Amino acid sequence: MPTYRAPVADTLFVLNDVLGYARHANLPGFSDAGPDVLEAILGEAARLAEEVVQPTNRIGDIEGCARHGDGSVTTPAAFKDAWRQYREGGWLGLAVPADFGGQGLPYTVHSAVGEYFSSANMAFTMYPGLTQGAIAAILAHGSDEQKKAYVPKMAEGAWTGTMNLTEPHCGTDLGLLRTRAVPAGDGTYRISGQKIFISAGEHDLSENIVHLVLARIEGAPEGVKGISLFIVPKFLPDASGDPGARNAVSCGSIEEKMGIHGNATCVMNYDGATGWLLGEANGGLKAMFVMMNEARLGVGMQGLAVGEVAYQNAVAYARERLQGRSLSGPKEPDKKADPIIVHPDIRRGLMTMRAFNEAGRALVLWTALQSDVAHRSGDDKERQAADDLLGLMTPVIKGVLTDKGFEHAVMAQQVFGGHGYIEEHGMSQFVRDARIAMIYEGANGIQALDLVGRKLALNGGRAVQAFFKEVGEFCEANRADEKMVPFTKVLKKGLNDLQAATMWLLQNAMQKPDNAGAASTDYLHLFGLVALGYMWGRMVKAAQQKLGEGGDAAQLCEAKLVTGRYFMERVMPETAAHLARISTGADTMMALPAEAF
Ligand SMILES: Cc1cc2nc3c(=O)[nH]c(=O)nc-3n(C[C@H](O)[C@H](O)[C@H](O)COP(=O)(O)OP(=O)(O)OC[C@H]3O[C@@H](n4cnc5c(N)ncnc54)[C@H](O)[C@@H]3O)c2cc1C
């Protein structure tokens, strides 16, 4: 049976020693979660994730969800108590403003604990995750009345949320969507249409489900310009705000799928359901993007989270499994064979996963901090700079961490040999669960296009230039420090490759857009490597400083130096391969006619 230990010490190292969390005490919410409180929150989240949520993971995978004759859907029985404890702990409303029933703590803290819960049980954690995304959209675009009616109940977990974009004929190309909204004359709309693949669309964990639904108001323009967003609750709130009459929305079926069996993936039928416009008419995609951006960071986190728990179990197995002898002579001569952790090829997998996970955690938390600054700082310039980085990093985190999350779940499975393929060990579940994160919230190919086609050029390339400057200045500032040279030299080379790829795109993609499409996935991963390499640079610097000060974190810091060196030696050189591929352009890729395939 798989196990999980939340990496609290590592999270604290990143927040306190690398990112200087305490320096942000002036931002609203941060003083309520100073260093001691932060540590206590992480500790309590770790306990809940390890002892309560994680034990439901395999049970949820086996039992799955069930739809019944009356259209109701039940989640795995074990989820009920975990959900109760999760709710009672106030975890859903951690970063929701106190005015709306939350605790108003930093999004950074919410992100830190979010990793633990997703590692413990990804399918379970999607129920609160979607709710938090829906809360963000209502807070950003809702009227005061809507905020008051929905957010406190959702922050408490009494009601949950969903996002309804996908229809049978459209997932990526939302301009094609057909769900209709007809004004009822009393300020509400009647929503009709079918949505598919709706996560948490129907279930038995909450009293009410608040669906955020994209639909086209009668007479609205074709394409994405004619899409609006609606709040469509399963039960219409009555005069006192409690769940009242049943709305005309129902779950037609749930999908049989590869993984995340504990999360109900529903076909949702809207048969003239009552809905309220959220935000402006025809401004639905913009409003939904608030939810999607938050959800994309959450999905990137899922990649990291599953990669981490898979890694932890691979380490445990590699320490115990006895096969063959070390190439450099027996390490455990008393036994018939050495544990497989002595073999360099096993180490290659373990070190690769570890190096990505630790940098991925730092990147997620650094970006979460940008989100807090962007939303909470009183300084316009600081807010804008943070918002630029947040927007730039969102597709990178979603695309790179989920591609790698799946790759690493497979890598961890490989450590188990044949036993990894057998369900009993749980590695197969990690592989199956991690796979969806590459697809939903915008398939990773679309994340790559978002980066290349939109984010690079946004505001004249302001965000990307600021990122290049920050990484370049870090390398420059540490150039004279000989302990840092092995790290900054490689990072600078990666940055040069990224800048060369960016220049190549500027020169070759305008007149020939296929060149941008052909480059996009390589560019996304090249960008990710430099961002993760930058995180390693900062972590190594912090570890060296901490080691110099003495104290009790020597083991963690020494391991950081080794893992950081591994990343620079073994992973960063891939930037050159990405650049080489990007520079070949689209010609060969597009040369064969479609019928030749
Ligand atoms: C388990 C599960 C849960 C989900 N949860 C939700 C949910 O809660 N709410 C919701 O609304 N949806 C949800 N989805 C739907 C999911 O977001 C979509 O499946 C996804 O966005 C892709 O859409 P699609 O399946 O229609 O694929 P398509 O849009 O048909 O895309 C197929 C392939 O073509 C590529 N592609 C498409 N257009 C382009 C282009 N212009 N350039 C390059 N490549 C392109 C895509 O990257 C993809 O690889 C879920 C799906 C699953 C399987």
The ligand as an SDF file (V2000), in Angstrom:
LIG
                    3D

 53 58  0  0  0  0  0  0  0  0999 V2000
  -11.8010   13.5680  -16.4920 C   0  0  0  0  0  0  0  0  0  0  0  0
  -12.1220   14.8580  -17.1470 C   0  0  0  0  0  0  0  0  0  0  0  0
  -12.5610   15.9150  -16.3750 C   0  0  0  0  0  0  0  0  0  0  0  0
  -12.9020   17.1310  -16.9940 C   0  0  0  0  0  0  0  0  0  0  0  0
  -13.4210   18.1510  -16.2400 N   0  0  0  0  0  0  0  0  0  0  0  0
  -13.9710   19.2240  -16.8770 C   0  0  0  0  0  0  0  0  0  0  0  0
  -14.7260   20.1920  -16.1630 C   0  0  0  0  0  0  0  0  0  0  0  0
  -14.8590   20.1400  -14.9470 O   0  0  0  0  0  0  0  0  0  0  0  0
  -15.3060   21.1950  -16.8610 N   0  0  0  0  0  0  0  0  0  0  0  0
  -15.1780   21.3160  -18.2070 C   0  0  0  0  0  0  0  0  0  0  0  0
  -15.7550   22.2350  -18.7680 O   0  0  0  0  0  0  0  0  0  0  0  0
  -14.4530   20.4230  -18.9110 N   0  0  0  0  0  0  0  0  0  0  0  0
  -13.8530   19.3890  -18.2790 C   0  0  0  0  0  0  0  0  0  0  0  0
  -13.1430   18.4570  -18.9880 N   0  0  0  0  0  0  0  0  0  0  0  0
  -12.9550   18.6490  -20.4160 C   0  0  0  0  0  0  0  0  0  0  0  0
  -11.5260   19.0290  -20.7770 C   0  0  0  0  0  0  0  0  0  0  0  0
  -11.2190   20.2960  -20.2920 O   0  0  0  0  0  0  0  0  0  0  0  0
  -11.3960   18.8900  -22.2960 C   0  0  0  0  0  0  0  0  0  0  0  0
  -11.4450   17.5080  -22.5860 O   0  0  0  0  0  0  0  0  0  0  0  0
  -10.1370   19.5260  -22.8270 C   0  0  0  0  0  0  0  0  0  0  0  0
  -10.1920   20.9200  -22.6830 O   0  0  0  0  0  0  0  0  0  0  0  0
   -9.9050   19.2010  -24.3080 C   0  0  0  0  0  0  0  0  0  0  0  0
  -11.0580   19.3640  -25.0650 O   0  0  0  0  0  0  0  0  0  0  0  0
  -11.5520   18.1810  -26.0190 P   0  0  0  0  0  0  0  0  0  0  0  0
  -11.5820   16.9490  -25.2290 O   0  0  0  0  0  0  0  0  0  0  0  0
  -12.7990   18.6020  -26.6880 O   0  0  0  0  0  0  0  0  0  0  0  0
  -10.4010   18.0320  -27.0850 O   0  0  0  0  0  0  0  0  0  0  0  0
  -10.2510   18.8530  -28.4520 P   0  0  0  0  0  0  0  0  0  0  0  0
  -10.5430   20.2930  -28.2120 O   0  0  0  0  0  0  0  0  0  0  0  0
  -11.0110   18.1660  -29.4940 O   0  0  0  0  0  0  0  0  0  0  0  0
   -8.7050   18.7020  -28.7220 O   0  0  0  0  0  0  0  0  0  0  0  0
   -8.1260   17.4860  -29.2020 C   0  0  0  0  0  0  0  0  0  0  0  0
   -6.6290   17.6840  -29.3560 C   0  0  0  0  0  0  0  0  0  0  0  0
   -6.3810   18.6900  -30.3340 O   0  0  0  0  0  0  0  0  0  0  0  0
   -5.5560   19.7190  -29.8050 C   0  0  0  0  0  0  0  0  0  0  0  0
   -6.0000   20.9960  -30.3590 N   0  0  0  0  0  0  0  0  0  0  0  0
   -7.2480   21.4880  -30.4100 C   0  0  0  0  0  0  0  0  0  0  0  0
   -7.2480   22.7030  -30.9780 N   0  0  0  0  0  0  0  0  0  0  0  0
   -5.9760   22.9930  -31.2910 C   0  0  0  0  0  0  0  0  0  0  0  0
   -5.3350   24.1090  -31.8950 C   0  0  0  0  0  0  0  0  0  0  0  0
   -6.0020   25.1960  -32.2600 N   0  0  0  0  0  0  0  0  0  0  0  0
   -3.9880   24.0540  -32.0410 N   0  0  0  0  0  0  0  0  0  0  0  0
   -3.2790   22.9720  -31.6370 C   0  0  0  0  0  0  0  0  0  0  0  0
   -3.8400   21.9010  -31.0770 N   0  0  0  0  0  0  0  0  0  0  0  0
   -5.1720   21.9000  -30.9020 C   0  0  0  0  0  0  0  0  0  0  0  0
   -5.7420   19.6460  -28.2810 C   0  0  0  0  0  0  0  0  0  0  0  0
   -4.5910   20.1230  -27.6040 O   0  0  0  0  0  0  0  0  0  0  0  0
   -5.9500   18.1540  -28.0680 C   0  0  0  0  0  0  0  0  0  0  0  0
   -4.7030   17.5180  -27.9460 O   0  0  0  0  0  0  0  0  0  0  0  0
  -12.7440   17.2690  -18.3920 C   0  0  0  0  0  0  0  0  0  0  0  0
  -12.2730   16.1830  -19.1540 C   0  0  0  0  0  0  0  0  0  0  0  0
  -11.9850   15.0020  -18.5510 C   0  0  0  0  0  0  0  0  0  0  0  0
  -11.5390   13.8530  -19.4060 C   0  0  0  0  0  0  0  0  0  0  0  0
  1  2  1  0
  2  3  1  0
  2 52  2  0
  3  4  2  0
  4  5  1  0
  4 50  1  0
  5  6  2  0
  6  7  1  0
  6 13  1  0
  7  8  2  0
  7  9  1  0
  9 10  1  0
 10 11  2  0
 10 12  1  0
 12 13  2  0
 13 14  1  0
 14 15  1  0
 14 50  1  0
 15 16  1  0
 16 17  1  0
 16 18  1  0
 18 19  1  0
 18 20  1  0
 20 21  1  0
 20 22  1  0
 22 23  1  0
 23 24  1  0
 24 25  2  0
 24 26  1  0
 24 27  1  0
 27 28  1  0
 28 29  2  0
 28 30  1  0
 28 31  1  0
 31 32  1  0
 32 33  1  0
 33 34  1  0
 33 48  1  0
 34 35  1  0
 35 36  1  0
 35 46  1  0
 36 37  1  0
 36 45  1  0
 37 38  2  0
 38 39  1  0
 39 40  1  0
 39 45  2  0
 40 41  1  0
 40 42  2  0
 42 43  1  0
 43 44  2  0
 44 45  1  0
 46 47  1  0
 46 48  1  0
 48 49  1  0
 50 51  2  0
 51 52  1  0
 52 53  1  0
M  END
$$$$
